[in-house]
Amino acid sequence: MLNNYMGIVNLTENDANIKSLAHKRSLASIPVAGRYRIIDFVLSNMVNSGIQKVGIFTQNNSRSLMDHLGSGKPWDLDRKINGLFVFNFGRIDSDLNDIEVFKDNMEYFYNSSQENIILSPSYMVCNMNFEAPVKYHEESGSDITVVYKKIDNGTKCFLECDVLNINEENKVTSVGKNMGIDNKHNISMEMFIMNKDTFIKLIYKAVETGLYKTIKDAIYNSIKELQINAYEFKGYLECINSIDSYYKANMDMLDLKTTKELFYNNGLIYTKVKDEAPTKYAEDCNVSNCLIANGSIINGDVQNSIISRRVKIHKGAQVKNCIIMQNCVIGENTKLTNIIIDKNVTIENGTELKGDKEFPLVIEKKAIF
């Protein structure tokens, strides 16, 4: 149990390549797997690891996120002591300056009884217990430990993610970017374990020098002054930072092995509970290899797709390799292939839409086709 650790979820994430879904919501609140949000994974990982205090630093367009988080009850964070704290620092520029935000809320860190910090983004989707990397961090005596994942398909996956160069002693020697040229990389999961005093010193140093705008850059540029070690995570990981990675992550969840690992292996993934009737399946509908949330009505043909709550798919509709978010209506005799449909969209009768597996077509909120 990590009673002496506090969790910090830093939502200054670059959403430039997923703007069609994050235009009116934060990246962390984008729906996945029919009934979850991206932020559910990191929150559940922290709670399942025994962390009892979590601070979320969010930016613009946070209404959807705030509605989803509520008091933190689904994650057992609605507590009188410790619990969930949300800091909304409004609209920021494209440079993603979080140093000033942490500095302005320094009292929160000073007043916390926990002496250590686990800092994480939301878009690194995995199921991980932090006890193992914390144990490695404490035994290694490092100032900071960063969690990473070895990959061998870097030309297509984890593009623009940070890449760690690590020596034989597991020490980080430099940090680069995955530009999709080489196959093998050590992908930084941007999860950092450190003492609270180290975190505070990094913030003040960045403010005083003006050299760094993000805590991540402050950490990476302290490699010569601090001992920064790396811990390898060996489970399933997807970085949802673009439309194609979002689509891939959802399609991966249709694989039973991936689903079991991602939602059960190191503890359950929790989300906001909505009490609704089970999905209704018509006698002549045809459904195969799908994740379908409650409250929907299925009358058509649905294959290899993820269907959120309160979706109506009418008779004669053919839905294949699609992600359909809540409150959508799919008309009669429609044909949808490789499509991502945001909330409250109506697809009228007889419409045919087709995207590509590598570049799915995205229909934004409240559209009528």
C-alpha positions in Angstrom: 0.0 0.0 0.0 1.4 3.4 -1.1 0.1 5.4 1.8 3.0 7.8 1.7 2.5 8.6 -2.0 0.1 11.1 -3.6 -1.0 10.9 -7.2 -0.8 13.8 -9.6 -2.6 13.5 -13.0 -1.2 16.1 -15.3 -3.6 16.9 -18.2 -1.5 19.3 -20.1 -1.5 16.8 -22.9 -0.9 17.6 -26.5 -4.3 17.0 -28.2 -3.4 18.5 -31.6 -3.8 15.2 -33.5 -7.1 14.3 -31.8 -8.9 17.7 -32.0 -11.9 16.3 -33.8 -12.8 14.4 -30.6 -11.2 16.8 -28.1 -12.6 20.1 -29.6 -15.3 20.5 -26.9 -13.9 18.2 -24.2 -10.5 17.4 -22.6 -8.6 14.5 -24.0 -8.9 12.7 -20.7 -12.7 12.6 -20.9 -13.0 11.1 -24.4 -15.1 7.9 -24.2 -13.4 4.5 -24.7 -14.7 0.9 -24.7 -18.3 2.1 -24.7 -18.7 3.1 -21.1 -15.3 4.3 -19.9 -13.3 7.5 -20.2 -9.5 7.7 -20.9 -8.9 9.1 -17.4 -10.5 6.1 -15.7 -7.3 4.0 -16.3 -4.8 6.1 -14.5 -7.2 6.9 -11.7 -8.0 3.2 -11.2 -4.3 2.3 -11.4 -3.5 4.8 -8.6 -6.4 3.7 -6.4 -5.7 0.0 -6.9 -2.1 0.7 -5.8 -3.3 2.1 -2.5 -3.0 5.8 -3.3 -5.6 7.7 -1.3 -4.9 11.3 -2.5 -5.1 12.3 -6.1 -4.8 15.8 -7.6 -6.0 16.4 -11.2 -4.6 19.4 -13.0 -6.9 20.0 -15.9 -7.1 22.8 -18.5 -9.7 24.1 -20.9 -13.0 22.4 -21.9 -13.2 20.6 -18.6 -17.0 20.5 -18.1 -17.4 17.0 -19.4 -14.5 15.8 -17.3 -15.9 17.5 -14.1 -19.3 15.9 -14.7 -17.6 12.5 -15.1 -15.4 12.8 -12.0 -18.0 14.2 -9.6 -16.9 13.7 -6.1 -14.6 10.8 -7.0 -17.0 8.2 -5.5 -16.5 5.5 -8.3 -12.8 5.4 -7.4 -13.4 5.6 -3.6 -11.9 9.1 -3.5 -14.8 10.9 -1.9 -13.0 11.2 1.4 -12.9 13.8 4.3 -9.2 13.2 4.6 -7.2 13.1 1.3 -9.4 12.0 -1.6 -9.8 13.8 -5.0 -8.8 17.3 -5.8 -9.3 19.0 -9.1 -7.5 22.1 -10.2 -8.8 23.8 -13.3 -6.3 26.4 -14.6 -8.4 27.6 -17.6 -7.2 28.0 -21.1 -3.5 27.7 -21.8 -1.4 28.4 -24.8 -0.2 25.8 -27.3 3.1 25.5 -25.5 1.4 23.6 -22.6 2.9 25.6 -19.7 2.2 23.6 -16.5 5.1 24.9 -14.4 3.3 28.1 -13.5 0.2 26.1 -12.6 2.0 23.9 -10.2 3.8 26.9 -8.7 0.5 28.8 -8.2 -0.9 25.7 -6.3 2.2 25.0 -4.3 0.3 25.2 -1.0 -1.5 22.0 -2.0 1.8 20.1 -2.0 3.1 21.8 1.1 0.0 20.9 3.1 -0.1 17.2 2.0 1.1 14.7 4.5 2.5 12.4 1.8 6.2 12.7 1.2 6.3 11.2 -2.3 4.7 11.8 -5.7 3.6 9.7 -8.7 3.1 12.1 -11.6 1.2 10.7 -14.7 -0.7 11.8 -17.8 -4.0 10.3 -18.7 -3.4 9.3 -22.3 -1.1 6.3 -21.5 -3.8 3.6 -21.3 -2.7 0.5 -19.4 -3.5 -1.5 -16.2 -0.6 -1.2 -13.9 0.0 -1.5 -10.2 2.5 1.2 -9.1 3.8 -0.9 -6.2 6.4 -2.6 -8.4 7.9 0.5 -9.9 7.8 2.2 -6.5 9.7 -0.7 -4.9 12.3 -0.4 -7.7 12.5 3.3 -7.2 13.2 3.0 -3.5 15.7 0.2 -3.8 17.6 1.9 -6.5 18.0 5.1 -4.5 17.3 7.2 -7.6 16.1 10.8 -7.4 13.5 10.1 -10.1 12.2 6.9 -11.7 10.4 7.1 -15.1 8.3 4.2 -16.3 8.8 3.1 -19.9 7.7 0.4 -22.4 9.9 -1.4 -24.9 8.3 -1.6 -28.4 9.4 -3.1 -31.7 6.8 -1.5 -34.0 7.8 2.1 -33.6 7.3 3.1 -37.3 3.5 3.0 -36.8 2.8 3.2 -33.1 3.6 5.7 -30.4 4.5 8.4 -32.9 5.7 11.7 -31.4 6.1 10.0 -27.9 9.2 10.5 -25.9 12.0 8.0 -26.3 14.4 7.1 -23.5 18.0 6.2 -24.1 19.1 4.0 -21.3 22.6 2.7 -20.3 23.5 -0.7 -18.9 22.8 0.5 -15.4 19.2 1.4 -16.3 20.0 5.1 -16.0 18.4 7.5 -18.5 21.2 9.2 -20.5 19.1 11.3 -23.0 15.6 11.7 -24.3 14.4 12.0 -27.9 11.2 11.7 -30.0 9.7 8.7 -31.9 9.6 10.0 -35.5 8.5 6.7 -36.9 11.9 5.9 -38.5 13.2 3.1 -36.3 11.2 0.1 -35.1 12.6 -0.4 -31.6 12.2 2.2 -28.9 12.0 2.7 -25.2 8.8 4.7 -25.0 8.5 7.0 -22.0 5.1 6.6 -20.4 5.6 10.0 -18.8 5.0 8.5 -15.4 7.5 9.8 -12.8 8.1 8.7 -9.3 10.0 11.1 -7.0 10.2 12.7 -3.5 7.9 15.7 -3.0 10.9 17.9 -2.2 12.5 17.0 -5.5 9.3 17.9 -7.4 9.1 21.3 -5.6 12.8 22.1 -6.3 12.3 21.3 -10.0 9.3 23.6 -10.1 11.1 26.5 -8.5 14.2 26.0 -10.5 12.2 26.1 -13.7 10.4 29.3 -12.6 13.7 31.0 -11.6 15.6 30.2 -14.7 12.7 30.4 -17.2 14.2 27.6 -19.2 11.4 25.1 -19.0 7.6 25.5 -19.4 6.7 21.9 -18.5 7.6 19.7 -15.6 8.4 16.9 -18.1 11.1 19.1 -19.8 12.4 20.1 -16.3 12.9 16.5 -15.4 14.4 15.4 -18.7 16.9 18.3 -18.6 18.1 17.4 -15.1 19.7 14.2 -16.3 23.2 15.4 -15.5 22.3 16.8 -12.0 19.9 14.0 -10.8 20.0 10.3 -11.0 17.0 9.4 -13.2 16.5 5.7 -13.6 14.0 3.8 -15.8 11.5 1.0 -14.9 10.2 -1.3 -17.6 6.5 -1.9 -17.9 5.7 -5.2 -19.7 1.9 -5.1 -20.0 -0.4 -3.7 -22.7 0.0 0.0 -23.5 -1.5 2.4 -25.9 -0.8 6.2 -26.0 -4.1 7.8 -27.2 -2.7 11.0 -28.7 -4.2 10.8 -32.2 -7.3 9.6 -34.0 -5.6 6.5 -35.4 -4.2 5.5 -31.9 -7.7 6.1 -30.4 -9.2 3.9 -33.0 -6.5 1.2 -32.6 -6.9 1.2 -28.8 -10.7 0.6 -29.0 -10.3 -2.1 -31.7 -7.7 -3.8 -29.5 -10.3 -4.0 -26.7 -12.4 -6.3 -28.9 -9.7 -9.0 -28.4 -10.5 -11.0 -25.4 -6.9 -11.4 -24.2 -6.3 -7.7 -24.3 -9.6 -7.0 -22.6 -8.8 -9.3 -19.7 -5.4 -7.8 -19.3 -6.5 -4.2 -19.6 -9.6 -4.3 -17.4 -8.8 -7.1 -14.8 -5.1 -8.1 -14.5 -3.9 -5.6 -11.8 -7.3 -4.6 -10.4 -10.6 -3.5 -12.0 -10.9 -0.3 -14.0 -13.6 1.9 -12.4 -15.9 4.4 -14.1 -18.9 6.6 -13.4 -22.0 4.3 -12.8 -25.2 5.0 -14.8 -28.1 2.8 -13.9 -29.9 1.9 -17.1 -31.8 -1.0 -18.6 -29.8 -3.7 -20.4 -29.4 -3.4 -24.1 -32.3 -4.7 -26.2 -31.5 -7.1 -29.1 -34.2 -7.7 -31.7 -34.9 -11.2 -32.9 -33.5 -10.6 -36.4 -30.4 -8.6 -35.4 -26.9 -10.0 -36.0 -24.2 -9.0 -33.5 -20.6 -10.4 -33.4 -17.4 -9.5 -31.6 -18.7 -6.2 -30.1 -18.6 -4.3 -26.9 -22.1 -2.9 -26.3 -23.0 -0.7 -23.3 -26.4 -0.8 -21.6 -29.4 1.2 -22.6 -29.0 0.6 -26.4 -31.5 -0.9 -28.9 -30.0 -3.1 -31.6 -32.1 -4.0 -34.6 -29.5 -4.2 -37.4 -26.2 -6.0 -38.2 -23.2 -5.0 -36.0 -19.8 -6.5 -36.3 -16.4 -5.7 -34.7 -17.7 -2.5 -33.2 -18.0 -0.6 -29.9 -21.4 0.8 -29.1 -21.9 3.2 -26.2 -25.0 3.8 -24.0 -28.4 4.7 -25.5 -27.5 4.0 -29.1 -30.4 3.1 -31.5 -29.5 1.0 -34.5 -32.5 0.5 -36.7 -33.5 -2.4 -38.9 -31.4 -3.0 -42.0 -28.4 -1.0 -40.7 -25.0 -2.5 -41.3 -22.3 -1.4 -38.8 -18.7 -2.7 -39.2 -15.5 -1.8 -37.4 -17.1 1.3 -35.9 -17.0 3.3 -32.6 -20.4 4.8 -31.9 -20.7 7.1 -28.8 -23.8 7.6 -26.7 -27.2 8.9 -27.8 -26.6 8.3 -31.5 -29.3 7.1 -33.9 -28.4 4.9 -36.9 -31.2 4.9 -39.4 -32.6 2.1 -41.5 -30.6 0.5 -44.3 -27.5 2.5 -43.5 -24.0 1.2 -44.1 -21.1 2.3 -41.8 -17.6 1.0 -42.1 -14.5 2.2 -40.2 -16.3 5.2 -38.7 -15.9 7.0 -35.3 -19.2 8.7 -34.4 -19.3 11.2 -31.5 -22.2 11.8 -29.2 -25.7 12.8 -30.3 -25.3 12.1 -34.0 -28.1 11.1 -36.3 -27.4 9.0 -39.4 -30.4 9.2 -41.6 -32.0 6.3 -43.5 -30.0 4.9 -46.4 -26.8 6.7 -45.7 -23.5 5.0 -46.6 -20.2 6.1 -45.0 -16.9 4.4 -45.3 -13.5 5.2 -43.8 -10.1 3.5 -43.9 -8.7 1.2 -41.2 -5.6 3.4 -40.9 -7.5 6.7 -41.2 -11.1 6.2 -39.9 -13.8 8.8 -40.7 -14.8 10.9 -37.7 -18.3 12.4 -37.4 -18.3 15.2 -34.8 -20.9 15.8 -32.1 -24.6 16.5 -33.0 -24.1 16.1 -36.7 -26.9 14.9 -38.9 -26.0 12.9 -42.0 
